[in-house]
Amino acid sequence: MSLMSFSFFRFMRGTALVVGLGVLASGPMAGSAVAQAPVPGLPACDLAREAIVNLKKPNFGVPVVWDGLFGDESKLMRFSAATPLPSGSVLIAGEHLNEKFEPLQTFIVEMNSRGRGIGEKRIQALKGEKVTDLVPVDHGYVVASNILAGANDEKQVRLSWYDETRTYIRDLILKDAAHDFESYTLLPANEGNGFIAVVHARPRQGSMDEHGILYRISATGKILWKRAYRSGAASLMHGIAPVGDKGYVVTGRELAENGRISGMAMEINNDGTLVWQQPYPRGVHALLRKASVRDDGRVVMVGQITPFGETYSTAWVMEVDTNGEILWQRYFPLGGNETDARGVITYDDGRTVVMLNVRARNEYADDRDHIRLLTLSPRGEILRDEPYVEGQHAQASQISLGYKSERVVIAFVEGTAGSLLPDEVVLITEQIKKQGRRTVGADGKVVESYVAPEEEKIEDKPVTLPPPETVATEEKKEDPSFRGWVFVATALDPYKDPCLPLEIPRVQDK
Protein backbone atom coordinates (compact mmCIF):
# COMPACT_ATOMS: atom_id res chain seq x y z
CA MET A 1 0.00 0.00 0.00
CA SER A 2 1.60 3.23 -1.09
CA LEU A 3 1.73 6.19 1.23
CA MET A 4 0.74 9.15 -0.95
CA SER A 5 0.56 12.84 -0.14
CA PHE A 6 -0.48 14.49 -3.42
CA SER A 7 -3.75 15.89 -2.03
CA PHE A 8 -2.77 16.32 1.58
CA PHE A 9 -2.94 20.12 1.53
CA ARG A 10 -6.68 19.88 0.96
CA PHE A 11 -7.01 17.85 4.12
CA MET A 12 -4.80 19.94 6.31
CA ARG A 13 -5.12 23.50 5.05
CA GLY A 14 -4.47 25.89 7.90
CA THR A 15 -2.11 23.57 9.79
CA ALA A 16 1.63 23.08 9.64
CA LEU A 17 2.54 20.23 7.31
CA VAL A 18 5.76 18.58 6.17
CA VAL A 19 5.27 15.40 4.12
CA GLY A 20 7.46 14.02 1.35
CA LEU A 21 5.89 13.20 -2.01
CA GLY A 22 5.56 9.70 -3.35
CA VAL A 23 6.52 6.41 -1.77
CA LEU A 24 8.41 6.42 1.51
CA ALA A 25 12.15 5.80 1.51
CA SER A 26 13.08 2.15 1.91
CA GLY A 27 15.98 0.17 3.20
CA PRO A 28 16.87 -2.05 6.15
CA MET A 29 19.37 0.51 7.48
CA ALA A 30 17.26 3.65 7.09
CA GLY A 31 18.28 6.18 9.70
CA SER A 32 21.85 4.87 9.95
CA ALA A 33 24.98 6.94 9.25
CA VAL A 34 25.42 5.21 5.87
CA ALA A 35 23.00 6.33 3.14
CA GLN A 36 21.05 3.45 1.62
CA ALA A 37 19.36 3.33 -1.78
CA PRO A 38 15.75 2.00 -1.86
CA VAL A 39 15.73 -1.78 -2.21
CA PRO A 40 12.69 -3.37 -3.92
CA GLY A 41 10.81 -5.81 -1.71
CA LEU A 42 12.18 -4.52 1.56
CA PRO A 43 10.08 -2.56 4.08
CA ALA A 44 10.01 1.21 4.29
CA CYS A 45 11.82 1.98 7.53
CA ASP A 46 11.86 5.77 7.46
CA LEU A 47 9.03 7.27 9.51
CA ALA A 48 6.67 9.54 7.59
CA ARG A 49 5.19 11.86 10.17
CA GLU A 50 1.92 12.39 8.25
CA ALA A 51 0.51 10.63 5.22
CA ILE A 52 -2.70 9.74 3.41
CA VAL A 53 -3.10 6.02 2.78
CA ASN A 54 -5.73 5.34 0.12
CA LEU A 55 -7.62 2.14 0.90
CA LYS A 56 -8.38 -0.39 -1.80
CA LYS A 57 -11.85 -1.64 -2.67
CA PRO A 58 -12.82 -4.48 -0.29
CA ASN A 59 -12.35 -8.13 -1.19
CA PHE A 60 -14.75 -9.87 1.19
CA GLY A 61 -14.39 -13.43 2.41
CA VAL A 62 -11.88 -13.07 5.27
CA PRO A 63 -12.25 -16.14 7.54
CA VAL A 64 -13.23 -15.78 11.20
CA VAL A 65 -12.88 -18.04 14.23
CA TRP A 66 -16.66 -17.87 14.66
CA ASP A 67 -19.52 -15.46 14.24
CA GLY A 68 -23.22 -15.28 15.02
CA LEU A 69 -26.36 -13.22 14.45
CA PHE A 70 -28.91 -12.44 17.14
CA GLY A 71 -32.55 -11.64 16.37
CA ASP A 72 -34.67 -12.11 13.27
CA GLU A 73 -36.84 -9.97 11.01
CA SER A 74 -39.58 -9.83 13.63
CA LYS A 75 -37.17 -8.86 16.42
CA LEU A 76 -35.19 -5.65 16.06
CA MET A 77 -32.12 -6.25 18.19
CA ARG A 78 -29.32 -3.77 18.74
CA PHE A 79 -25.94 -4.91 20.07
CA SER A 80 -24.35 -2.00 21.93
CA ALA A 81 -21.53 -3.30 24.15
CA ALA A 82 -19.70 -6.50 25.02
CA THR A 83 -16.96 -8.09 27.07
CA PRO A 84 -15.06 -11.34 26.22
CA LEU A 85 -15.34 -14.25 28.66
CA PRO A 86 -12.54 -16.70 29.63
CA SER A 87 -14.55 -19.54 28.07
CA GLY A 88 -14.21 -17.99 24.60
CA SER A 89 -17.79 -16.74 24.61
CA VAL A 90 -18.78 -13.08 24.47
CA LEU A 91 -21.20 -11.39 26.88
CA ILE A 92 -23.26 -8.77 25.05
CA ALA A 93 -25.65 -6.04 26.19
CA GLY A 94 -28.17 -4.27 24.00
CA GLU A 95 -31.81 -3.39 23.38
CA HIS A 96 -34.90 -5.05 21.93
CA LEU A 97 -36.80 -2.42 19.90
CA ASN A 98 -40.33 -2.15 18.56
CA GLU A 99 -41.24 -1.27 14.97
CA LYS A 100 -40.89 2.44 15.83
CA PHE A 101 -37.37 1.80 17.16
CA GLU A 102 -38.41 2.55 20.70
CA PRO A 103 -36.67 0.41 23.36
CA LEU A 104 -38.89 -2.27 24.87
CA GLN A 105 -36.31 -4.19 26.89
CA THR A 106 -32.61 -4.21 27.58
CA PHE A 107 -30.89 -7.59 27.52
CA ILE A 108 -27.70 -9.44 28.36
CA VAL A 109 -26.93 -12.52 26.30
CA GLU A 110 -23.94 -14.83 26.00
CA MET A 111 -22.88 -15.72 22.46
CA ASN A 112 -20.89 -18.94 22.52
CA SER A 113 -18.22 -20.12 20.09
CA ARG A 114 -20.88 -21.86 18.00
CA GLY A 115 -22.50 -18.51 17.33
CA ARG A 116 -25.53 -19.22 19.49
CA GLY A 117 -27.13 -16.97 22.06
CA ILE A 118 -27.53 -18.61 25.47
CA GLY A 119 -28.61 -17.50 28.94
CA GLU A 120 -30.42 -14.39 27.75
CA LYS A 121 -31.80 -12.13 30.48
CA ARG A 122 -34.08 -9.13 29.86
CA ILE A 123 -35.52 -6.31 31.93
CA GLN A 124 -38.02 -3.56 31.10
CA ALA A 125 -36.32 -0.66 29.34
CA LEU A 126 -36.73 2.85 30.64
CA LYS A 127 -37.85 5.60 28.29
CA GLY A 128 -35.42 6.17 25.41
CA GLU A 129 -32.91 3.72 26.86
CA LYS A 130 -29.74 3.06 24.86
CA VAL A 131 -26.92 0.88 26.24
CA THR A 132 -23.42 2.39 25.95
CA ASP A 133 -21.07 -0.04 27.71
CA LEU A 134 -20.65 -3.20 29.78
CA VAL A 135 -17.85 -3.96 32.26
CA PRO A 136 -17.20 -6.79 34.73
CA VAL A 137 -17.08 -5.99 38.45
CA ASP A 138 -16.66 -8.19 41.53
CA HIS A 139 -19.31 -10.93 41.42
CA GLY A 140 -21.08 -9.55 38.37
CA TYR A 141 -21.37 -6.87 35.72
CA VAL A 142 -22.40 -3.23 35.27
CA VAL A 143 -24.24 -1.93 32.20
CA ALA A 144 -24.31 1.80 31.39
CA SER A 145 -27.15 3.32 29.39
CA ASN A 146 -28.72 6.67 28.53
CA ILE A 147 -32.36 7.29 29.46
CA LEU A 148 -35.02 10.04 29.33
CA ALA A 149 -36.78 10.98 32.56
CA GLY A 150 -39.13 13.62 33.94
CA ALA A 151 -41.81 15.73 32.28
CA ASN A 152 -39.26 17.39 29.98
CA ASP A 153 -37.41 14.21 29.02
CA GLU A 154 -34.25 15.11 30.88
CA LYS A 155 -31.26 13.03 29.83
CA GLN A 156 -29.80 10.90 32.61
CA VAL A 157 -27.33 8.03 32.94
CA ARG A 158 -28.41 4.66 34.27
CA LEU A 159 -25.87 2.21 35.72
CA SER A 160 -27.42 -1.26 36.17
CA TRP A 161 -25.86 -4.00 38.30
CA TYR A 162 -26.16 -7.71 37.42
CA ASP A 163 -24.91 -10.67 39.44
CA GLU A 164 -22.82 -13.59 38.13
CA THR A 165 -25.96 -15.28 36.78
CA ARG A 166 -26.77 -12.03 34.93
CA THR A 167 -29.80 -11.38 37.07
CA TYR A 168 -30.65 -7.70 37.49
CA ILE A 169 -30.00 -6.41 41.05
CA ARG A 170 -30.34 -2.62 41.17
CA ASP A 171 -29.29 0.57 39.44
CA LEU A 172 -27.73 3.95 40.11
CA ILE A 173 -28.97 7.07 38.30
CA LEU A 174 -26.51 9.88 37.54
CA LYS A 175 -28.31 13.19 36.97
CA ASP A 176 -28.03 16.93 37.45
CA ALA A 177 -30.53 19.73 38.05
CA ALA A 178 -29.16 22.00 35.30
CA HIS A 179 -27.45 19.62 32.84
CA ASP A 180 -28.42 16.70 30.65
CA PHE A 181 -26.13 13.75 31.28
CA GLU A 182 -25.05 11.24 28.64
CA SER A 183 -22.89 8.14 29.13
CA TYR A 184 -20.09 7.41 26.69
CA THR A 185 -18.10 4.54 28.15
CA LEU A 186 -16.98 2.62 31.25
CA LEU A 187 -13.53 1.32 32.19
CA PRO A 188 -12.45 -0.97 35.05
CA ALA A 189 -10.48 1.11 37.58
CA ASN A 190 -6.71 0.66 37.83
CA GLU A 191 -6.94 0.12 41.59
CA GLY A 192 -9.64 -2.51 41.23
CA ASN A 193 -12.93 -2.31 43.14
CA GLY A 194 -15.12 -0.74 40.51
CA PHE A 195 -14.82 1.42 37.43
CA ILE A 196 -14.59 4.87 35.84
CA ALA A 197 -17.71 6.26 34.10
CA VAL A 198 -17.25 8.85 31.33
CA VAL A 199 -20.22 11.25 31.24
CA HIS A 200 -21.01 14.27 29.07
CA ALA A 201 -22.80 17.22 30.71
CA ARG A 202 -24.81 19.56 28.46
CA PRO A 203 -26.67 22.61 29.87
CA ARG A 204 -30.40 22.44 29.23
CA GLN A 205 -30.64 26.11 28.38
CA GLY A 206 -28.82 29.41 28.09
CA SER A 207 -25.19 28.25 28.20
CA MET A 208 -22.42 26.63 26.17
CA ASP A 209 -20.91 25.07 29.28
CA GLU A 210 -20.67 21.57 27.82
CA HIS A 211 -17.99 19.53 29.53
CA GLY A 212 -16.88 16.05 30.48
CA ILE A 213 -17.23 14.43 33.89
CA LEU A 214 -15.48 11.36 35.29
CA TYR A 215 -17.11 9.35 38.07
CA ARG A 216 -15.06 6.87 40.09
CA ILE A 217 -17.56 4.29 41.36
CA SER A 218 -16.99 1.23 43.54
CA ALA A 219 -18.13 -2.28 42.64
CA THR A 220 -21.05 -1.87 45.06
CA GLY A 221 -22.20 1.44 43.60
CA LYS A 222 -20.63 4.01 45.93
CA ILE A 223 -19.38 7.19 44.22
CA LEU A 224 -15.77 7.58 45.40
CA TRP A 225 -15.00 10.80 43.51
CA LYS A 226 -16.30 12.99 40.72
CA ARG A 227 -14.28 15.38 38.53
CA ALA A 228 -15.64 17.94 36.07
CA TYR A 229 -13.22 19.11 33.33
CA ARG A 230 -14.00 22.65 32.17
CA SER A 231 -11.78 24.66 29.86
CA GLY A 232 -13.96 27.71 29.24
CA ALA A 233 -15.51 26.38 26.02
CA ALA A 234 -17.59 23.37 25.02
CA SER A 235 -15.73 20.07 25.25
CA LEU A 236 -16.64 16.41 25.17
CA MET A 237 -15.03 13.14 26.27
CA HIS A 238 -15.43 10.04 24.09
CA GLY A 239 -13.11 7.38 25.48
CA ILE A 240 -10.73 6.42 28.27
CA ALA A 241 -7.80 3.98 28.41
CA PRO A 242 -5.46 2.93 31.24
CA VAL A 243 -1.84 4.15 31.39
CA GLY A 244 -0.37 1.12 33.12
CA ASP A 245 -1.67 1.24 36.68
CA LYS A 246 -0.88 4.93 37.31
CA GLY A 247 -3.61 6.78 35.41
CA TYR A 248 -5.66 7.16 32.25
CA VAL A 249 -5.71 8.79 28.83
CA VAL A 250 -9.00 10.46 27.90
CA THR A 251 -9.92 11.26 24.29
CA GLY A 252 -12.58 13.55 22.85
CA ARG A 253 -13.06 16.88 21.07
CA GLU A 254 -13.28 20.63 21.70
CA LEU A 255 -15.12 23.55 20.10
CA ALA A 256 -13.43 26.91 19.40
CA GLU A 257 -15.20 30.26 19.13
CA ASN A 258 -14.71 30.21 15.35
CA GLY A 259 -16.75 27.00 15.16
CA ARG A 260 -13.80 24.77 14.30
CA ILE A 261 -13.66 21.41 16.07
CA SER A 262 -10.45 19.66 17.05
CA GLY A 263 -9.56 16.35 18.57
CA MET A 264 -8.57 16.47 22.22
CA ALA A 265 -6.63 14.17 24.54
CA MET A 266 -5.39 14.41 28.09
CA GLU A 267 -3.66 12.24 30.66
CA ILE A 268 -4.86 12.12 34.26
CA ASN A 269 -3.67 10.39 37.42
CA ASN A 270 -5.69 7.74 39.21
CA ASP A 271 -7.32 10.44 41.34
CA GLY A 272 -8.39 12.44 38.28
CA THR A 273 -5.76 15.20 38.51
CA LEU A 274 -4.41 16.47 35.20
CA VAL A 275 -0.96 15.47 33.84
CA TRP A 276 -1.18 16.96 30.32
CA GLN A 277 -3.79 18.06 27.79
CA GLN A 278 -3.46 18.70 24.06
CA PRO A 279 -5.80 19.90 21.27
CA TYR A 280 -5.29 18.40 17.80
CA PRO A 281 -6.98 20.59 15.14
CA ARG A 282 -7.41 18.90 11.76
CA GLY A 283 -9.56 20.05 8.85
CA VAL A 284 -12.88 21.76 9.62
CA HIS A 285 -13.47 19.41 12.51
CA ALA A 286 -11.95 16.33 14.09
CA LEU A 287 -12.56 13.97 16.96
CA LEU A 288 -10.65 11.26 18.80
CA ARG A 289 -12.86 8.36 19.87
CA LYS A 290 -10.61 5.75 21.44
CA ALA A 291 -7.05 5.22 22.61
CA SER A 292 -4.71 2.39 23.53
CA VAL A 293 -1.51 2.88 25.56
CA ARG A 294 1.67 0.92 24.96
CA ASP A 295 3.89 -0.38 27.77
CA ASP A 296 6.36 2.48 27.24
CA GLY A 297 3.61 5.10 27.61
CA ARG A 298 3.15 5.98 23.94
CA VAL A 299 -0.51 6.34 22.98
CA VAL A 300 -2.29 5.37 19.76
CA MET A 301 -5.53 7.33 19.27
CA VAL A 302 -8.18 6.88 16.57
CA GLY A 303 -11.13 8.87 15.27
CA GLN A 304 -12.02 10.88 12.17
CA ILE A 305 -11.57 14.25 10.49
CA THR A 306 -13.61 16.23 7.95
CA PRO A 307 -11.37 18.00 5.41
CA PHE A 308 -11.86 21.67 4.56
CA GLY A 309 -14.43 22.12 1.80
CA GLU A 310 -15.82 18.59 2.22
CA THR A 311 -18.77 17.03 4.03
CA TYR A 312 -17.47 13.47 4.29
CA SER A 313 -15.31 12.03 7.06
CA THR A 314 -11.97 10.24 6.87
CA ALA A 315 -10.53 7.83 9.42
CA TRP A 316 -7.65 9.20 11.49
CA VAL A 317 -4.97 7.27 13.41
CA MET A 318 -2.27 9.00 15.46
CA GLU A 319 0.52 7.94 17.82
CA VAL A 320 1.84 10.37 20.43
CA ASP A 321 4.63 10.26 22.99
CA THR A 322 4.28 10.34 26.77
CA ASN A 323 3.65 14.11 26.67
CA GLY A 324 1.05 14.01 23.92
CA GLU A 325 3.41 15.19 21.15
CA ILE A 326 2.69 13.63 17.74
CA LEU A 327 5.04 10.89 16.51
CA TRP A 328 3.10 9.95 13.36
CA GLN A 329 -0.43 10.09 11.98
CA ARG A 330 -2.30 8.52 9.09
CA TYR A 331 -5.56 9.21 7.22
CA PHE A 332 -7.41 6.35 5.51
CA PRO A 333 -9.87 7.49 2.79
CA LEU A 334 -11.73 5.23 0.35
CA GLY A 335 -13.18 6.89 -2.74
CA GLY A 336 -16.97 7.28 -2.66
CA ASN A 337 -17.15 6.37 1.04
CA GLU A 338 -16.86 7.81 4.51
CA THR A 339 -14.40 6.11 6.84
CA ASP A 340 -14.38 6.31 10.63
CA ALA A 341 -11.89 4.70 13.04
CA ARG A 342 -13.92 3.52 16.03
CA GLY A 343 -11.62 1.15 17.92
CA VAL A 344 -7.96 0.31 18.48
CA ILE A 345 -5.76 -2.42 19.98
CA THR A 346 -1.98 -2.11 20.46
CA TYR A 347 0.52 -4.96 20.75
CA ASP A 348 3.84 -5.35 22.56
CA ASP A 349 5.64 -5.92 19.22
CA GLY A 350 4.70 -2.40 18.06
CA ARG A 351 1.79 -3.32 15.82
CA THR A 352 -1.65 -1.70 15.99
CA VAL A 353 -5.05 -3.01 14.93
CA VAL A 354 -7.56 -0.31 13.99
CA MET A 355 -11.27 -0.98 13.46
CA LEU A 356 -12.88 1.16 10.74
CA ASN A 357 -16.48 1.61 9.67
CA VAL A 358 -16.83 2.27 5.95
CA ARG A 359 -20.08 3.81 4.69
CA ALA A 360 -21.10 4.71 1.15
CA ARG A 361 -21.72 8.46 0.81
CA ASN A 362 -24.58 7.76 -1.60
CA GLU A 363 -27.17 5.29 -0.31
CA TYR A 364 -27.89 4.24 -3.89
CA ALA A 365 -24.26 3.43 -4.65
CA ASP A 366 -23.06 -0.11 -5.23
CA ASP A 367 -20.56 0.21 -2.36
CA ARG A 368 -21.52 -1.78 0.74
CA ASP A 369 -21.25 -0.48 4.28
CA HIS A 370 -18.66 -2.72 5.88
CA ILE A 371 -16.02 -3.10 8.60
CA ARG A 372 -12.25 -3.02 8.10
CA LEU A 373 -9.57 -4.27 10.47
CA LEU A 374 -6.24 -2.67 9.58
CA THR A 375 -3.05 -4.10 11.08
CA LEU A 376 -0.41 -1.36 11.09
CA SER A 377 3.35 -1.61 11.49
CA PRO A 378 5.16 0.38 14.21
CA ARG A 379 5.48 3.17 11.60
CA GLY A 380 1.83 3.19 10.56
CA GLU A 381 2.12 1.14 7.34
CA ILE A 382 -0.66 -1.30 6.50
CA LEU A 383 0.54 -4.87 7.04
CA ARG A 384 -2.91 -6.45 6.68
CA ASP A 385 -6.32 -5.17 5.51
CA GLU A 386 -9.32 -7.33 6.45
CA PRO A 387 -12.81 -6.29 5.23
CA TYR A 388 -15.91 -7.86 6.82
CA VAL A 389 -19.60 -7.71 5.91
CA GLU A 390 -22.68 -9.76 6.76
CA GLY A 391 -25.75 -9.69 4.54
CA GLN A 392 -26.40 -6.33 2.98
CA HIS A 393 -24.35 -4.05 5.22
CA ALA A 394 -22.49 -4.06 8.52
CA GLN A 395 -21.15 -1.42 10.90
CA ALA A 396 -19.18 -2.04 14.10
CA SER A 397 -19.49 -0.43 17.53
CA GLN A 398 -16.71 -2.07 19.56
CA ILE A 399 -13.53 -4.15 19.30
CA SER A 400 -11.75 -5.91 22.16
CA LEU A 401 -9.03 -8.49 22.68
CA GLY A 402 -10.17 -11.96 23.72
CA TYR A 403 -8.51 -14.23 26.25
CA LYS A 404 -6.67 -16.11 23.46
CA SER A 405 -5.63 -12.91 21.68
CA GLU A 406 -8.47 -13.18 19.17
CA ARG A 407 -10.14 -9.93 18.11
CA VAL A 408 -13.79 -9.67 19.13
CA VAL A 409 -15.99 -7.27 17.13
CA ILE A 410 -19.56 -6.22 17.98
CA ALA A 411 -21.60 -4.91 15.07
CA PHE A 412 -25.02 -4.16 13.54
CA VAL A 413 -26.32 -5.88 10.41
CA GLU A 414 -28.81 -4.07 8.21
CA GLY A 415 -31.95 -5.68 6.93
CA THR A 416 -32.71 -3.02 4.31
CA ALA A 417 -30.85 -0.30 2.46
CA GLY A 418 -29.54 2.64 4.41
CA SER A 419 -26.84 3.38 6.96
CA LEU A 420 -26.78 2.36 10.59
CA LEU A 421 -24.30 4.78 12.03
CA PRO A 422 -24.50 8.22 10.42
CA ASP A 423 -21.82 10.84 10.86
CA GLU A 424 -21.94 11.74 14.53
CA VAL A 425 -20.13 15.07 14.25
CA VAL A 426 -22.68 17.87 14.72
CA LEU A 427 -21.47 21.40 15.37
CA ILE A 428 -22.74 22.90 18.59
CA THR A 429 -24.58 26.01 17.48
CA GLU A 430 -27.56 27.96 18.72
CA GLN A 431 -29.39 26.95 15.56
CA ILE A 432 -29.05 23.28 16.46
CA LYS A 433 -30.14 24.00 20.01
CA LYS A 434 -33.30 25.76 18.70
CA GLN A 435 -34.29 22.62 16.81
CA GLY A 436 -34.96 20.92 20.11
CA ARG A 437 -34.11 17.39 21.17
CA ARG A 438 -35.66 14.29 19.64
CA THR A 439 -37.99 12.39 21.99
CA VAL A 440 -37.81 8.62 21.71
CA GLY A 441 -39.53 6.46 24.28
CA ALA A 442 -41.92 3.64 25.08
CA ASP A 443 -44.69 3.46 27.65
CA GLY A 444 -44.35 0.76 30.22
CA LYS A 445 -43.52 -0.12 33.77
CA VAL A 446 -40.57 1.76 35.23
CA VAL A 447 -37.94 -0.36 36.95
CA GLU A 448 -37.21 0.74 40.50
CA SER A 449 -34.05 2.85 40.62
CA TYR A 450 -31.43 3.13 43.31
CA VAL A 451 -29.88 6.59 43.76
CA ALA A 452 -26.96 7.01 46.12
CA PRO A 453 -27.95 9.56 48.76
CA GLU A 454 -24.41 11.00 48.72
CA GLU A 455 -24.49 11.73 45.00
CA GLU A 456 -25.80 15.29 45.03
CA LYS A 457 -23.48 16.20 47.94
CA ILE A 458 -20.24 15.13 46.28
CA GLU A 459 -17.92 18.04 45.68
CA ASP A 460 -17.54 18.89 42.01
CA LYS A 461 -13.81 19.56 41.68
CA PRO A 462 -13.07 21.34 38.38
CA VAL A 463 -9.77 20.77 36.62
CA THR A 464 -8.37 23.82 34.81
CA LEU A 465 -7.45 23.07 31.20
CA PRO A 466 -5.64 25.23 28.65
CA PRO A 467 -7.92 27.29 26.36
CA PRO A 468 -9.54 24.89 23.87
CA GLU A 469 -10.04 25.29 20.15
CA THR A 470 -13.01 22.95 19.40
CA VAL A 471 -16.00 20.41 20.29
CA ALA A 472 -19.18 18.65 19.08
CA THR A 473 -22.22 16.61 20.10
CA GLU A 474 -23.72 13.41 18.80
CA GLU A 475 -27.03 12.54 17.23
CA LYS A 476 -27.89 9.05 16.08
CA LYS A 477 -30.43 7.88 13.54
CA GLU A 478 -31.71 4.34 13.39
CA ASP A 479 -32.06 2.07 10.36
CA PRO A 480 -35.45 0.47 9.53
CA SER A 481 -34.30 -3.08 10.30
CA PHE A 482 -31.23 -4.65 11.84
CA ARG A 483 -29.84 -7.47 13.98
CA GLY A 484 -26.88 -7.85 16.26
CA TRP A 485 -23.73 -9.45 14.88
CA VAL A 486 -20.63 -10.62 16.69
CA PHE A 487 -17.58 -12.06 14.97
CA VAL A 488 -14.26 -13.24 16.33
CA ALA A 489 -11.35 -12.51 14.02
CA THR A 490 -8.23 -14.65 14.22
CA ALA A 491 -5.32 -13.72 16.46
CA LEU A 492 -2.36 -12.06 14.76
CA ASP A 493 0.58 -14.21 13.74
CA PRO A 494 3.93 -13.64 15.49
CA TYR A 495 5.77 -10.60 14.20
CA LYS A 496 9.29 -9.19 14.37
CA ASP A 497 9.85 -5.66 13.19
CA PRO A 498 12.22 -5.93 10.18
CA CYS A 499 13.34 -2.34 10.71
CA LEU A 500 14.87 -2.97 14.13
CA PRO A 501 18.68 -3.25 14.24
CA LEU A 502 19.95 -6.79 13.70
CA GLU A 503 21.24 -8.55 16.81
CA ILE A 504 24.67 -9.91 15.87
CA PRO A 505 25.85 -12.71 18.15
CA ARG A 506 29.09 -12.00 19.95
CA VAL A 507 32.01 -14.29 19.12
CA GLN A 508 33.28 -15.93 22.28
CA ASP A 509 37.03 -16.05 22.78
CA LYS A 510 38.41 -19.54 22.90
C-alpha positions, 0 to 999 in steps of 0.5 A, spaced: 500 500 500 503 506 497 503 512 502 501 518 498 501 525 499 499 528 493 492 531 495 494 532 503 494 540 503 486 539 501 485 535 508 490 539 512 489 546 510 491 551 515 495 547 519 503 546 519 505 540 514 511 537 512 510 530 508 514 528 502 511 526 495 511 519 493 513 512 496 516 512 503 524 511 503 526 504 503 531 500 506 533 495 512 538 501 514 534 507 514 536 512 519 543 509 519 549 513 518 550 510 511 546 512 506 542 506 503 538 506 496 531 503 496 531 496 495 525 493 492 521 488 496 524 490 503 520 494 508 520 502 508 523 503 515 523 511 514 518 514 519 513 519 515 510 523 520 503 524 516 501 521 510 494 519 506 493 512 505 488 510 500 484 504 501 483 499 496 476 496 494 474 491 499 475 483 497 470 480 502 471 473 504 476 473 510 475 467 515 473 468 522 474 463 528 466 464 529 460 469 528 453 469 530 447 473 528 442 475 534 434 476 532 430 475 526 426 480 522 420 480 527 425 482 532 429 488 532 435 487 536 441 492 537 448 490 540 451 496 543 456 493 548 460 486 550 466 483 554 469 477 552 469 471 557 474 466 559 470 460 556 471 464 549 464 466 549 462 473 548 457 477 553 453 482 550 448 487 552 443 491 547 436 493 546 430 489 543 426 495 539 419 495 537 417 497 529 418 504 531 425 503 534 423 505 541 426 500 546 422 495 549 427 491 553 434 491 555 438 484 555 444 481 556 446 474 552 452 470 551 454 468 544 458 462 545 463 459 540 458 456 536 455 462 534 448 461 538 445 466 544 444 462 550 442 464 557 439 471 555 436 475 560 431 481 559 428 487 563 423 492 562 427 498 558 426 505 561 424 511 556 429 512 550 434 507 553 440 506 549 446 501 552 453 504 551 457 499 555 458 493 559 464 492 564 465 486 569 465 488 576 466 483 583 461 478 582 457 480 576 457 486 571 455 493 570 451 496 564 451 503 562 445 506 558 442 513 557 435 514 558 429 520 558 426 521 565 421 527 567 416 531 564 421 534 559 425 528 558 431 530 561 437 526 559 440 521 565 445 516 565 443 509 568 448 504 571 445 497 572 448 492 576 447 484 574 450 478 578 454 472 576 448 469 573 446 475 569 440 477 574 438 484 574 439 487 582 439 494 582 441 501 578 444 507 580 442 514 576 446 519 575 443 526 573 443 533 574 438 539 576 441 543 570 445 539 565 443 533 561 447 527 562 449 522 557 454 516 558 459 514 553 463 509 556 466 505 562 472 502 564 475 498 570 479 502 575 486 501 575 486 500 583 480 494 582 474 495 586 469 498 581 470 502 574 470 509 571 464 512 568 465 517 562 459 522 562 457 528 558 454 534 561 450 539 556 446 545 559 439 544 558 438 552 556 442 558 556 449 556 556 455 553 552 458 550 558 458 543 555 464 539 559 466 532 560 465 528 567 469 522 570 465 518 576 469 513 580 464 508 582 466 502 587 463 495 585 457 496 590 455 502 587 458 508 591 461 514 588 468 515 590 469 521 587 467 525 581 471 530 577 468 535 572 473 538 566 471 545 564 476 549 559 472 555 558 468 552 552 464 546 550 468 540 550 466 532 550 469 526 552 469 520 548 473 514 550 478 512 556 484 507 556 489 505 562 496 508 562 499 502 566 496 502 573 498 509 574 492 513 570 488 514 564 488 517 557 481 520 555 480 522 548 474 527 545 473 533 542 473 541 543 469 547 540 473 553 538 469 560 538 470 560 530 466 553 530 472 549 528 472 542 532 479 539 534 480 532 537 482 532 544 486 528 549 489 528 556 492 524 561 490 524 568 492 520 574 488 515 578 485 520 582 483 524 576 488 530 577 491 532 570 498 530 567 497 533 560 492 536 555 493 537 548 488 539 542 489 536 535 486 541 530 485 537 523 480 540 517 474 543 519 473 538 525 476 532 528 474 527 533 478 522 537 474 516 539 478 511 542 485 510 545 490 504 547 496 505 551 503 501 549 507 499 555 512 504 554 507 510 555 506 511 547 498 512 545 495 510 539 488 514 538 483 513 533 477 517 530 475 521 524 476 528 520 472 532 515 477 536 510 476 543 509 471 544 503 468 537 504 462 534 508 465 526 508 469 524 514 476 520 513 478 515 518 484 518 522 490 514 526 495 517 530 501 515 535 503 520 540 509 520 545 508 520 553 507 528 553 502 528 547 506 530 542 505 527 535 510 521 533 506 519 526 499 520 523 495 517 518 488 518 514 485 512 511 480 514 505 476 510 500 473 513 494 466 514 494 465 512 502 466 515 509 471 512 513 471 512 521 476 509 526 472 507 532 476 502 535 484 500 536 488 495 539 496 495 540 501 490 541 507 489 545 511 488 538 509 495 536 503 493 531 496 496 531 489 493 529 484 499 527 477 498 526 474 502 521 467 503 519 466 504 511 459 507 509 457 509 502 456 516 501 450 515 496 445 510 499 444 508 492 451 506 490 453 499 489 458 500 495 456 496 501 457 499 508 462 494 511 467 493 517 475 493 516 480 491 520 487 494 519 493 491 522 499 497 522 506 496 522 510 500 528 510 506 523 503 506 521 504 502 514 498 497 512 501 490 514 494 487 513 487 489 511 481 485 512 474 487 510 468 484 513 460 484 511 454 480 513 448 480 509 447 487 505 451 491 510 455 491 517 457 497 521 461 495 528 461 499 535 466 495 539 472 491 538 476 488 544 481 483 545 479 476 547 482 471 552 486 467 546 488 474 543 483 473 538 479 480 536 472 480 538 468 485 534 460 487 535 456 490 530 449 491 527 447 488 520 442 491 516 436 488 513 434 493 508 438 499 504 440 505 508 446 506 513 446 504 521 451 509 524 451 516 520 456 521 521 456 523 529 459 530 528 454 535 529 457 542 530 454 545 537 450 552 534 444 555 537 441 553 531 441 546 532 439 548 540 433 551 537 431 545 533 430 541 540 431 534 542 428 528 539 424 524 543 424 517 543 420 512 548 416 507 550 410 506 555 411 501 560 412 499 567 418 503 570 424 499 573 425 501 581 431 505 581 437 506 586 440 513 587 446 514 592 444 519 597 451 522 597 451 523 589 448 530 590 453 532 595 459 530 592 464 536 591 464 537 584 472 539 583 473 542 576 480 541 573 483 547 569 485 546 562 488 550 557 484 554 552 480 549 547 479 550 540 473 545 538 467 540 540 461 537 538 455 533 540 452 526 537 445 525 534 444 518 532 439 515 527 436 508 526 435 504 520 429 500 519 431 493 520 437 490 523 440 485 527 446 484 532 452 481 529 458 478 533 464 475 529 471 473 532 477 474 528 483 470 528 489 472 532 495 475 529 501 471 527 507 472 530 511 478 528 518 481 528 519 488 526 524 488 520 526 495 521 529 494 528 537 493 528 539 486 527 542 482 533 549 480 531 551 474 536 558 475 539 564 471 538 566 468 544 574 467 545 576 460 545 
